[in-house]
Amino acid sequence: MHKSGFVNIIGNPNVGKSTLMNALVGERISIITSKAQTTRHRILGIVNGDDFQIVFSDTPGVLKPNYRLQESMLKFSRSALTDADVLLYVTDIYDTAEKNTDFVEKVNSNTAPLLLIINKIDLIDQAKLDELIERWQAILARAEIFPISALEKFNIHSVFNRILELLPASPPFFDKDQLTDKSERFFVTEIIREKILLNYDKEIPYSVEVEVENFKEEEKIINISAIIYVERDSQKGIIIGKGGKSLKKVGTESRKDLELFFDKKIYLELFVKVEKNWRNKDISLRNFGYKLE
């Protein structure tokens, strides 16, 4: 009997959803930084076995939207409640249910099997963990609770095995050699965006979008040119930096990660352009692949 299903990872920003996704998939599918709102899209990571296929889905953290981009991100999170065969609600030792009570209520009323994942338990003692488990059990009574450390890969195996048990009988949804639903260009933009999140402070990383203008693969090298879009002229100057130093650093770090990702030499060119107020413009958001309906 072959089993297949969609396992959707949901929760508040910065609780470790992307780290968990990568640990479960065994590949670096989602970018990871310590900043909230790192994940903007719904990203699939597919794990195949002889008699199973698990389609993991990493979603943006649930937040109250302040602009159109965040509205789109929230839609990705909510859509994860509608098509899940198994739900993974991720929290951590700092998170509280009060941050988003409406969403927690929606999770509670959902009929899909629910695993509550308490992440980062390597940072607290057993007594505090017991308190946390008791508190969450009262909030999400129907959930099975799994304390884990996604970073240390502690108890990931138990979560994976329970997911396998809960999967419905079904043929695979994707080809057995497929790892994700996203294109190579998408991962180029994500890796560049990750470096921007890591190298710039305050509002700058949240005002940035990346678009691949050219992706040409040859036998020994991939030639890539990408545009970094910002919302204001002053942000363009910050991204480039004095004498182009900041942009060069982003380019170097991105190229190194891209060479690991594609296992090939990369030639990368980066350009910076201003697309005023793109986070609130429907046409810009659609061009960047965000859903608004």
FIZADO-349256 format. One record per residue (C-alpha): residue number from 1; x, y, z; residue in three letters. Coordinates in nm, 4 decimals. Layout:
N
n->NUM	X->X	Y->Y	Z->Z	res->ALA .
...
! end
This chain:
293
n->1	X->0.0000	Y->0.0000	Z->0.0000	res->MET .
n->2	X->0.1372	Y->0.3417	Z->-0.0995	res->HIS .
n->3	X->0.0765	Y->0.6420	Z->0.1278	res->LYS .
n->4	X->0.0907	Y->1.0096	Z->0.0297	res->SER .
n->5	X->-0.0159	Y->1.3348	Z->0.1873	res->GLY .
n->6	X->0.0346	Y->1.7053	Z->0.2464	res->PHE .
n->7	X->0.1969	Y->1.7902	Z->0.5800	res->VAL .
n->8	X->0.1638	Y->2.1629	Z->0.6418	res->ASN .
n->9	X->0.3903	Y->2.3478	Z->0.8850	res->ILE .
n->10	X->0.2251	Y->2.6508	Z->1.0478	res->ILE .
n->11	X->0.2830	Y->2.8844	Z->1.3431	res->GLY .
n->12	X->0.3951	Y->3.2288	Z->1.4500	res->ASN .
n->13	X->0.7046	Y->3.3986	Z->1.3016	res->PRO .
n->14	X->1.0521	Y->3.2939	Z->1.4178	res->ASN .
n->15	X->0.9627	Y->2.9706	Z->1.5994	res->VAL .
n->16	X->1.1767	Y->2.7527	Z->1.3702	res->GLY .
n->17	X->0.9341	Y->2.6330	Z->1.1012	res->LYS .
n->18	X->1.1910	Y->2.6518	Z->0.8211	res->SER .
n->19	X->1.4594	Y->2.4791	Z->1.0310	res->THR .
n->20	X->1.2103	Y->2.2006	Z->1.1063	res->LEU .
n->21	X->1.1129	Y->2.1715	Z->0.7390	res->MET .
n->22	X->1.4776	Y->2.1362	Z->0.6324	res->ASN .
n->23	X->1.5421	Y->1.8789	Z->0.9064	res->ALA .
n->24	X->1.2404	Y->1.6697	Z->0.8019	res->LEU .
n->25	X->1.3193	Y->1.6927	Z->0.4304	res->VAL .
n->26	X->1.6922	Y->1.6364	Z->0.4804	res->GLY .
n->27	X->1.7752	Y->1.9155	Z->0.2351	res->GLU .
n->28	X->1.8092	Y->2.2936	Z->0.2612	res->ARG .
n->29	X->1.4792	Y->2.3924	Z->0.0990	res->ILE .
n->30	X->1.3843	Y->2.6994	Z->0.3062	res->SER .
n->31	X->1.6153	Y->2.9906	Z->0.3872	res->ILE .
n->32	X->1.6767	Y->3.0496	Z->0.7562	res->ILE .
n->33	X->1.7689	Y->3.3641	Z->0.9481	res->THR .
n->34	X->1.7009	Y->3.4895	Z->1.2996	res->SER .
n->35	X->1.4725	Y->3.7590	Z->1.1589	res->LYS .
n->36	X->1.0936	Y->3.7210	Z->1.1571	res->ALA .
n->37	X->0.9169	Y->3.7085	Z->0.8188	res->GLN .
n->38	X->1.2101	Y->3.5340	Z->0.6490	res->THR .
n->39	X->0.9691	Y->3.3002	Z->0.4659	res->THR .
n->40	X->0.7385	Y->3.4875	Z->0.2275	res->ARG .
n->41	X->0.6017	Y->3.2073	Z->0.0084	res->HIS .
n->42	X->0.4556	Y->2.8643	Z->0.0646	res->ARG .
n->43	X->0.7398	Y->2.6252	Z->-0.0210	res->ILE .
n->44	X->0.7032	Y->2.2509	Z->-0.0758	res->LEU .
n->45	X->0.9683	Y->1.9971	Z->0.0207	res->GLY .
n->46	X->0.9010	Y->1.6427	Z->-0.1015	res->ILE .
n->47	X->1.0304	Y->1.3279	Z->0.0693	res->VAL .
n->48	X->0.9970	Y->1.0007	Z->-0.1235	res->ASN .
n->49	X->1.0241	Y->0.6391	Z->-0.0113	res->GLY .
n->50	X->0.9370	Y->0.3130	Z->-0.1868	res->ASP .
n->51	X->0.5868	Y->0.3132	Z->-0.0391	res->ASP .
n->52	X->0.5313	Y->0.6761	Z->0.0619	res->PHE .
n->53	X->0.5533	Y->1.0401	Z->-0.0456	res->GLN .
n->54	X->0.5368	Y->1.3214	Z->0.2118	res->ILE .
n->55	X->0.4774	Y->1.6703	Z->0.0739	res->VAL .
n->56	X->0.5943	Y->1.9109	Z->0.3436	res->PHE .
n->57	X->0.4823	Y->2.2714	Z->0.3159	res->SER .
n->58	X->0.6652	Y->2.5594	Z->0.4877	res->ASP .
n->59	X->0.4515	Y->2.8718	Z->0.5285	res->THR .
n->60	X->0.5111	Y->3.2343	Z->0.6348	res->PRO .
n->61	X->0.4675	Y->3.3068	Z->1.0047	res->GLY .
n->62	X->0.1175	Y->3.4175	Z->1.1020	res->VAL .
n->63	X->0.1017	Y->3.7935	Z->1.1590	res->LEU .
n->64	X->-0.1404	Y->4.0828	Z->1.1473	res->LYS .
n->65	X->-0.0733	Y->4.2434	Z->0.8066	res->PRO .
n->66	X->0.0421	Y->4.6049	Z->0.7782	res->ASN .
n->67	X->0.0761	Y->4.6123	Z->0.3976	res->TYR .
n->68	X->-0.0320	Y->4.4161	Z->0.0906	res->ARG .
n->69	X->0.2742	Y->4.1895	Z->0.0881	res->LEU .
n->70	X->0.1911	Y->4.0699	Z->0.4401	res->GLN .
n->71	X->-0.1714	Y->4.0113	Z->0.3357	res->GLU .
n->72	X->-0.0415	Y->3.7762	Z->0.0684	res->SER .
n->73	X->0.1871	Y->3.6035	Z->0.3212	res->MET .
n->74	X->-0.1113	Y->3.5508	Z->0.5539	res->LEU .
n->75	X->-0.3085	Y->3.3967	Z->0.2660	res->LYS .
n->76	X->-0.0292	Y->3.1397	Z->0.2192	res->PHE .
n->77	X->-0.0523	Y->3.0555	Z->0.5924	res->SER .
n->78	X->-0.4318	Y->3.0247	Z->0.5893	res->ARG .
n->79	X->-0.4324	Y->2.8136	Z->0.2731	res->SER .
n->80	X->-0.2239	Y->2.5584	Z->0.4650	res->ALA .
n->81	X->-0.5297	Y->2.4889	Z->0.6826	res->LEU .
n->82	X->-0.7499	Y->2.3936	Z->0.3884	res->THR .
n->83	X->-0.5514	Y->2.1153	Z->0.2187	res->ASP .
n->84	X->-0.3595	Y->1.9465	Z->0.5009	res->ALA .
n->85	X->-0.3602	Y->1.5721	Z->0.5594	res->ASP .
n->86	X->-0.1508	Y->1.6389	Z->0.8712	res->VAL .
n->87	X->-0.0940	Y->1.9744	Z->1.0441	res->LEU .
n->88	X->0.2268	Y->2.0596	Z->1.2298	res->LEU .
n->89	X->0.1679	Y->2.3595	Z->1.4557	res->TYR .
n->90	X->0.5129	Y->2.4831	Z->1.5580	res->VAL .
n->91	X->0.5709	Y->2.6840	Z->1.8722	res->THR .
n->92	X->0.8813	Y->2.7350	Z->2.0845	res->ASP .
n->93	X->0.9777	Y->2.8049	Z->2.4439	res->ILE .
n->94	X->0.9278	Y->3.1824	Z->2.3999	res->TYR .
n->95	X->0.6064	Y->3.1772	Z->2.1957	res->ASP .
n->96	X->0.2540	Y->3.2198	Z->2.3352	res->THR .
n->97	X->-0.0880	Y->3.1298	Z->2.1953	res->ALA .
n->98	X->-0.2085	Y->3.4826	Z->2.2780	res->GLU .
n->99	X->-0.0036	Y->3.6236	Z->1.9874	res->LYS .
n->100	X->-0.2643	Y->3.4980	Z->1.7415	res->ASN .
n->101	X->-0.5723	Y->3.3579	Z->1.9151	res->THR .
n->102	X->-0.7879	Y->3.3700	Z->1.5985	res->ASP .
n->103	X->-0.5475	Y->3.1464	Z->1.4083	res->PHE .
n->104	X->-0.5121	Y->2.9045	Z->1.7028	res->VAL .
n->105	X->-0.8927	Y->2.8717	Z->1.7101	res->GLU .
n->106	X->-0.8923	Y->2.7903	Z->1.3370	res->LYS .
n->107	X->-0.6266	Y->2.5240	Z->1.3982	res->VAL .
n->108	X->-0.8329	Y->2.3796	Z->1.6834	res->ASN .
n->109	X->-1.1472	Y->2.3529	Z->1.4719	res->SER .
n->110	X->-0.9611	Y->2.1930	Z->1.1785	res->ASN .
n->111	X->-1.0255	Y->1.8205	Z->1.1312	res->THR .
n->112	X->-0.6785	Y->1.7148	Z->1.0082	res->ALA .
n->113	X->-0.4567	Y->1.5244	Z->1.2554	res->PRO .
n->114	X->-0.2615	Y->1.7803	Z->1.4571	res->LEU .
n->115	X->0.0926	Y->1.7533	Z->1.5920	res->LEU .
n->116	X->0.2005	Y->2.0354	Z->1.8220	res->LEU .
n->117	X->0.5762	Y->2.0820	Z->1.7941	res->ILE .
n->118	X->0.7476	Y->2.2600	Z->2.0859	res->ILE .
n->119	X->1.0838	Y->2.3704	Z->1.9445	res->ASN .
n->120	X->1.4113	Y->2.4871	Z->2.1049	res->LYS .
n->121	X->1.3706	Y->2.2646	Z->2.4137	res->ILE .
n->122	X->1.7507	Y->2.2377	Z->2.4382	res->ASP .
n->123	X->1.7342	Y->2.5863	Z->2.5943	res->LEU .
n->124	X->1.5148	Y->2.5023	Z->2.8982	res->ILE .
n->125	X->1.5027	Y->2.2484	Z->3.1832	res->ASP .
n->126	X->1.2556	Y->1.9610	Z->3.2231	res->GLN .
n->127	X->1.0339	Y->2.1358	Z->3.4812	res->ALA .
n->128	X->0.9709	Y->2.4340	Z->3.2511	res->LYS .
n->129	X->0.9100	Y->2.1988	Z->2.9585	res->LEU .
n->130	X->0.6486	Y->2.0081	Z->3.1609	res->ASP .
n->131	X->0.4731	Y->2.3388	Z->3.2346	res->GLU .
n->132	X->0.4757	Y->2.4313	Z->2.8651	res->LEU .
n->133	X->0.3326	Y->2.0939	Z->2.7611	res->ILE .
n->134	X->0.0540	Y->2.1271	Z->3.0191	res->GLU .
n->135	X->-0.0286	Y->2.4817	Z->2.9031	res->ARG .
n->136	X->-0.0435	Y->2.3871	Z->2.5341	res->TRP .
n->137	X->-0.2422	Y->2.0711	Z->2.6035	res->GLN .
n->138	X->-0.5109	Y->2.2927	Z->2.7574	res->ALA .
n->139	X->-0.5111	Y->2.5225	Z->2.4517	res->ILE .
n->140	X->-0.4931	Y->2.2568	Z->2.1760	res->LEU .
n->141	X->-0.6534	Y->1.9582	Z->2.3494	res->ALA .
n->142	X->-0.6710	Y->1.7418	Z->2.0370	res->ARG .
n->143	X->-0.3016	Y->1.7784	Z->1.9533	res->ALA .
n->144	X->-0.0281	Y->1.5208	Z->2.0008	res->GLU .
n->145	X->0.2688	Y->1.7043	Z->2.1516	res->ILE .
n->146	X->0.6298	Y->1.6535	Z->2.0408	res->PHE .
n->147	X->0.9078	Y->1.8473	Z->2.2194	res->PRO .
n->148	X->1.2006	Y->1.8904	Z->1.9770	res->ILE .
n->149	X->1.5131	Y->2.0842	Z->1.8904	res->SER .
n->150	X->1.5062	Y->2.1367	Z->1.5132	res->ALA .
n->151	X->1.8544	Y->2.2898	Z->1.5176	res->LEU .
n->152	X->2.0029	Y->1.9934	Z->1.7090	res->GLU .
n->153	X->1.7755	Y->1.7500	Z->1.5184	res->LYS .
n->154	X->1.6522	Y->1.6123	Z->1.8520	res->PHE .
n->155	X->1.3311	Y->1.4022	Z->1.8334	res->ASN .
n->156	X->1.2864	Y->1.4784	Z->1.4603	res->ILE .
n->157	X->1.2794	Y->1.1043	Z->1.3885	res->HIS .
n->158	X->0.9772	Y->1.0557	Z->1.6201	res->SER .
n->159	X->0.7862	Y->1.3344	Z->1.4421	res->VAL .
n->160	X->0.8711	Y->1.1875	Z->1.0998	res->PHE .
n->161	X->0.7595	Y->0.8364	Z->1.2017	res->ASN .
n->162	X->0.4288	Y->0.9650	Z->1.3425	res->ARG .
n->163	X->0.3638	Y->1.1555	Z->1.0188	res->ILE .
n->164	X->0.4218	Y->0.8335	Z->0.8221	res->LEU .
n->165	X->0.1650	Y->0.6552	Z->1.0401	res->GLU .
n->166	X->-0.0932	Y->0.9305	Z->0.9837	res->LEU .
n->167	X->-0.0562	Y->0.9544	Z->0.6031	res->LEU .
n->168	X->-0.3595	Y->0.8371	Z->0.4030	res->PRO .
n->169	X->-0.3376	Y->0.5644	Z->0.1384	res->ALA .
n->170	X->-0.2801	Y->0.7433	Z->-0.1922	res->SER .
n->171	X->-0.0646	Y->0.7351	Z->-0.5046	res->PRO .
n->172	X->0.2134	Y->0.9990	Z->-0.5180	res->PRO .
n->173	X->0.1186	Y->1.3567	Z->-0.6091	res->PHE .
n->174	X->0.4572	Y->1.4366	Z->-0.7665	res->PHE .
n->175	X->0.7243	Y->1.2486	Z->-0.9592	res->ASP .
n->176	X->0.9297	Y->1.0305	Z->-0.7270	res->LYS .
n->177	X->1.2534	Y->1.2144	Z->-0.8092	res->ASP .
n->178	X->1.1069	Y->1.5603	Z->-0.7398	res->GLN .
n->179	X->1.2336	Y->1.7481	Z->-0.4332	res->LEU .
n->180	X->1.0235	Y->2.0669	Z->-0.4477	res->THR .
n->181	X->0.7619	Y->2.2514	Z->-0.6521	res->ASP .
n->182	X->0.9830	Y->2.5581	Z->-0.6900	res->LYS .
n->183	X->1.2069	Y->2.6439	Z->-0.9863	res->SER .
n->184	X->1.5837	Y->2.6871	Z->-0.9834	res->GLU .
n->185	X->1.5312	Y->3.0617	Z->-1.0323	res->ARG .
n->186	X->1.3195	Y->3.0738	Z->-0.7149	res->PHE .
n->187	X->1.6039	Y->2.9278	Z->-0.5076	res->PHE .
n->188	X->1.8474	Y->3.1796	Z->-0.6558	res->VAL .
n->189	X->1.6227	Y->3.4654	Z->-0.5391	res->THR .
n->190	X->1.5804	Y->3.3089	Z->-0.1944	res->GLU .
n->191	X->1.9535	Y->3.2586	Z->-0.1385	res->ILE .
n->192	X->2.0274	Y->3.6204	Z->-0.2381	res->ILE .
n->193	X->1.7436	Y->3.7435	Z->-0.0145	res->ARG .
n->194	X->1.8806	Y->3.5389	Z->0.2756	res->GLU .
n->195	X->2.2171	Y->3.7158	Z->0.2446	res->LYS .
n->196	X->2.0398	Y->4.0528	Z->0.2467	res->ILE .
n->197	X->1.8505	Y->3.9529	Z->0.5628	res->LEU .
n->198	X->2.1800	Y->3.8559	Z->0.7259	res->LEU .
n->199	X->2.3797	Y->4.1637	Z->0.6188	res->ASN .
n->200	X->2.1387	Y->4.4565	Z->0.6639	res->TYR .
n->201	X->1.9422	Y->4.5904	Z->0.9604	res->ASP .
n->202	X->1.6088	Y->4.7524	Z->1.0371	res->LYS .
n->203	X->1.3612	Y->4.7914	Z->0.7508	res->GLU .
n->204	X->1.6039	Y->4.7290	Z->0.4626	res->ILE .
n->205	X->1.5621	Y->4.3478	Z->0.4277	res->PRO .
n->206	X->1.1818	Y->4.3763	Z->0.4419	res->TYR .
n->207	X->1.1809	Y->4.6364	Z->0.1641	res->SER .
n->208	X->1.3755	Y->4.4093	Z->-0.0714	res->VAL .
n->209	X->1.2599	Y->4.1690	Z->-0.3425	res->GLU .
n->210	X->1.4872	Y->3.9780	Z->-0.5805	res->VAL .
n->211	X->1.4204	Y->3.8831	Z->-0.9422	res->GLU .
n->212	X->1.6382	Y->3.6649	Z->-1.1657	res->VAL .
n->213	X->1.6813	Y->3.8397	Z->-1.4983	res->GLU .
n->214	X->1.9025	Y->3.5788	Z->-1.6630	res->ASN .
n->215	X->1.9791	Y->3.2145	Z->-1.5812	res->PHE .
n->216	X->2.1963	Y->3.0406	Z->-1.8380	res->LYS .
n->217	X->2.3402	Y->2.6989	Z->-1.7585	res->GLU .
n->218	X->2.6435	Y->2.5753	Z->-1.9492	res->GLU .
n->219	X->2.8461	Y->2.2575	Z->-1.9060	res->GLU .
n->220	X->3.0805	Y->2.3901	Z->-1.6376	res->LYS .
n->221	X->2.9204	Y->2.7159	Z->-1.5210	res->ILE .
n->222	X->2.5844	Y->2.8842	Z->-1.4582	res->ILE .
n->223	X->2.5656	Y->3.2527	Z->-1.5528	res->ASN .
n->224	X->2.3126	Y->3.4408	Z->-1.3417	res->ILE .
n->225	X->2.2106	Y->3.8051	Z->-1.3333	res->SER .
n->226	X->1.9618	Y->3.9210	Z->-1.0715	res->ALA .
n->227	X->1.7945	Y->4.2480	Z->-0.9765	res->ILE .
n->228	X->1.7527	Y->4.3545	Z->-0.6142	res->ILE .
n->229	X->1.4461	Y->4.5803	Z->-0.5896	res->TYR .
n->230	X->1.4078	Y->4.8357	Z->-0.3091	res->VAL .
n->231	X->1.1331	Y->5.0881	Z->-0.2362	res->GLU .
n->232	X->1.3343	Y->5.4104	Z->-0.2014	res->ARG .
n->233	X->1.6471	Y->5.5744	Z->-0.3466	res->ASP .
n->234	X->1.8039	Y->5.5943	Z->0.0009	res->SER .
n->235	X->1.7661	Y->5.2149	Z->0.0375	res->GLN .
n->236	X->1.9440	Y->5.1636	Z->-0.2952	res->LYS .
n->237	X->2.2440	Y->5.3509	Z->-0.1584	res->GLY .
n->238	X->2.2485	Y->5.1396	Z->0.1587	res->ILE .
n->239	X->2.2271	Y->4.8118	Z->-0.0360	res->ILE .
n->240	X->2.5169	Y->4.9134	Z->-0.2629	res->ILE .
n->241	X->2.7271	Y->5.0590	Z->0.0214	res->GLY .
n->242	X->3.0347	Y->5.2782	Z->0.0017	res->LYS .
n->243	X->3.2235	Y->5.1984	Z->-0.3174	res->GLY .
n->244	X->2.9897	Y->4.9050	Z->-0.3797	res->GLY .
n->245	X->3.1363	Y->4.7165	Z->-0.0830	res->LYS .
n->246	X->2.8077	Y->4.5976	Z->0.0716	res->SER .
n->247	X->2.6634	Y->4.4698	Z->-0.2565	res->LEU .
n->248	X->2.9901	Y->4.2918	Z->-0.3351	res->LYS .
n->249	X->2.9719	Y->4.1100	Z->0.0019	res->LYS .
n->250	X->2.6151	Y->3.9955	Z->-0.0684	res->VAL .
n->251	X->2.7245	Y->3.8801	Z->-0.4138	res->GLY .
n->252	X->3.0231	Y->3.6837	Z->-0.2823	res->THR .
n->253	X->2.8236	Y->3.5123	Z->-0.0055	res->GLU .
n->254	X->2.5373	Y->3.4334	Z->-0.2461	res->SER .
n->255	X->2.7718	Y->3.2904	Z->-0.5087	res->ARG .
n->256	X->2.9339	Y->3.0559	Z->-0.2553	res->LYS .
n->257	X->2.5952	Y->2.9210	Z->-0.1425	res->ASP .
n->258	X->2.4696	Y->2.8923	Z->-0.5003	res->LEU .
n->259	X->2.7777	Y->2.6888	Z->-0.5954	res->GLU .
n->260	X->2.6997	Y->2.4492	Z->-0.3096	res->LEU .
n->261	X->2.3307	Y->2.4375	Z->-0.4047	res->PHE .
n->262	X->2.3880	Y->2.3678	Z->-0.7756	res->PHE .
n->263	X->2.7223	Y->2.1866	Z->-0.7325	res->ASP .
n->264	X->2.8605	Y->2.3968	Z->-1.0167	res->LYS .
n->265	X->3.0671	Y->2.7134	Z->-1.0710	res->LYS .
n->266	X->2.8522	Y->3.0278	Z->-1.0647	res->ILE .
n->267	X->2.9046	Y->3.3656	Z->-1.2282	res->TYR .
n->268	X->2.6701	Y->3.6089	Z->-1.0523	res->LEU .
n->269	X->2.5911	Y->3.9699	Z->-1.1400	res->GLU .
n->270	X->2.3731	Y->4.1795	Z->-0.9076	res->LEU .
n->271	X->2.1949	Y->4.5062	Z->-0.9914	res->PHE .
n->272	X->1.9876	Y->4.7327	Z->-0.7655	res->VAL .
n->273	X->1.6724	Y->4.9112	Z->-0.8853	res->LYS .
n->274	X->1.4034	Y->5.1210	Z->-0.7160	res->VAL .
n->275	X->1.0414	Y->5.0008	Z->-0.7463	res->GLU .
n->276	X->0.8609	Y->5.2586	Z->-0.5355	res->LYS .
n->277	X->0.6217	Y->5.1188	Z->-0.2720	res->ASN .
n->278	X->0.6222	Y->4.7706	Z->-0.4327	res->TRP .
n->279	X->0.4977	Y->4.6036	Z->-0.1120	res->ARG .
n->280	X->0.1624	Y->4.7804	Z->-0.1507	res->ASN .
n->281	X->0.1240	Y->4.7587	Z->-0.5314	res->LYS .
n->282	X->-0.0838	Y->4.4670	Z->-0.6595	res->ASP .
n->283	X->0.0806	Y->4.4662	Z->-1.0009	res->ILE .
n->284	X->0.4315	Y->4.4522	Z->-0.8500	res->SER .
n->285	X->0.3339	Y->4.1789	Z->-0.6034	res->LEU .
n->286	X->0.1803	Y->3.9648	Z->-0.8789	res->ARG .
n->287	X->0.4935	Y->4.0076	Z->-1.0913	res->ASN .
n->288	X->0.6971	Y->3.8795	Z->-0.7950	res->PHE .
n->289	X->0.4743	Y->3.5720	Z->-0.7615	res->GLY .
n->290	X->0.2512	Y->3.6657	Z->-0.4690	res->TYR .
n->291	X->-0.1174	Y->3.5685	Z->-0.4590	res->LYS .
n->292	X->-0.3627	Y->3.8432	Z->-0.3699	res->LEU .
n->293	X->-0.7032	Y->3.6911	Z->-0.4375	res->GLU .
! end
